[in-house]
Amino acid sequence: QICLSLVKLLFYLAHSPLGSIVLLDFQPRQFVMVDGNLKVTDMDDASTEELSCKEDNDCTLDFPTKSFPLKCSVVGKCEGINEKKNLFNAYRYFFTYLLPHSAPPALRPFLSDILNATGDLRYGINETLKAFEKVLHLYKSGLYLPKRPLLLKDYISLKGFRMVEGEDYKCWPSYSHLGCLLSVHSAEEAAAICNSQSQCQSFIITQQRTWTGRPLALFQGSLTDVIPDANAVLYIKRSASSGKRL
């Protein structure tokens, strides 16, 4: 969410009515999240000036660990230097820390491609935004899910019930530090996650939603008492329920 919001912001800056705007003091502390969107807190160090040049050798974009040769345009400006400076700073301050973590395994190759392409400046902001939107579409639609045998048939479903919550196992990257709360596309994906965790014996699909509209599922390892909850559907492993009186 943070990276996508940042890319949308940089897309706007690259195509602003004033021209391509560069953030000269590009640091994480210069941004804040407001209602799920990343905002720049200080525009004092923003500039529309692009480096003047006479030849391509005048247009090297230097960073502490990398340098990139750019083209000198016919009007004597280094082509795309503001856009590329913003994009590489996004890569080194945000993408490298946020993109490799917590994505479903099937989506990680797409995020690695974005990471590598922006790290080498092979992508401009247009291509980067398009790549992010593709990943978001796959994530929201569930098209990233691998074809597998239906696993939900191995679970007993109890509509209108849930387990009593208590101390339980934790997982990563959980939305709650008290237990294992993960976003899922469907109950079928939740069943696959539960099957992959040795501690998991049951799960419920909660009413909570993430910023993409995906529901959160609570996975539990201990089979406690079942209590009524009109908004819940409880799924219990058949193998776990065989010795448990429901």
Beta strands, then each sheet from edge to edge (+ up, - down):
strand 1: 22-23
strand 2: 31-34
strand 3: 37-40
strand 4: 46-47
strand 5: 60-62
strand 6: 67-69
strand 7: 155-163
strand 8: 180-183
strand 9: 202-209
strand 10: 215-220
strand 11: 226-237
sheet 1: 1+ 4-
sheet 2: 2+ 3-
sheet 3: 5+ 6-
sheet 4: 7+ 11- 9+ 10- 8+
end
